[in-house]
């Protein structure tokens, strides 16, 4: 008897949509690399870093869907967000005021 694997059409569409977004980000930023982080019940976060230093993220409903989307997009995947990979991120005024505004005297986040 042949093994049959049930395919969830909704999950396939989500994988395809995420892969398309990852590919577009990569194209817009001269290439990209990524890392997948667990978000608990919310799913998984795909952090993208472009070759130009810009970054972004996407949320997938599950870690499995995130893995499939990253694989389908063809970008390099890192196991952790540290070292050389993290050093590629370029931060600007917006990030500094949003992430540390109160602590360093910038505008409040509220």
N, C-alpha and C positions, 0 to 999 in steps of 0.2 A: 504494500500500500504506500502510495506517495505521501510525503509530508506536505501538508498544506498550511500555509501561514496566513492568518487572517489579517487583512489590511484595513486599517481605519482610514476611510477617505478624508475625514476631517483633519486627522493628524498629517496625512500626506499633503493636504493643501497648506497647512500651517508650516510644514517643513519647506515646501516650495516657496511660500511667501517670504519666510525668514531668509532663505538662501538668496532670493532675489534682492532683498534689502542689503544683505552682507556684500553681495557682488557689486551692487551699485555704490556702496560706501567705498569698497576697495578701488573701484574704477575712478571715483571722484578724488581719491586721496593718494593716487600713485601706488596702490597696493595696500594690503592690510594684513594684520595678524590679530589673533583673538585668544580669549580665555573664557572658559565657562565656569560660573560660580553658582553654587546652590542658593536658592532663595527660600528653602523650606517648602511649605505647601503651595506657595505662589509659583513655583517652577524653578527656572534657571535664568541667570543673567549672562548674556553674551557681551563681553566687553571687547570693543574693536579699537585698534590703534592703527591709524594710517601711516604710511611712510613719511608723510609730511608733518607728523606729530599730532594731528587732530585726532580726537577720540570720540566715541559714541558707544551707546549700548542698546541692546534689544532684550526683551523679556520673552522667554519661551514658556509654555505651560508645563513642560517637563524637561528633565535633564536629557532624556533620550531624544526628544525632538530637537533640542539645542544641538546635541552631538551630530545628529543627522543633517541639520541645516548647515553647520560649519563644514562638515565633510563634503556636502554637496557643493558648497561655494568654492571649495578648493583652497581656502586660506590656510596659513600655518596656524596651528593651535598650540598654545602653551598650557602647561599644567598649572602654573601659578602666575600671579601678577607681581613679579619681583625682578630684581636685577636689571639686565639689559633691556628686557621687554618694557618694564615700567619706566625706564629712563628715556624711552622714545616719546613719551607723552609730553606735549608742549602745553603749558598752562599760561593763561593770560589774565588780564585784569578781572574778567568775569568770574573765573574759577576762584581766584584769590578772595574776592569779595563775597562770593556765595559760600565757600567752604570755611573761611576763617574770618569773615567780616567782623564779627563781634569781638573775637579774640585779638585782632590786630588793629582795631580802631576803624574798620571799614563800616559801610552801612549795614544795618541789621538785616537779617534774612526775613523779617516779618513784614 
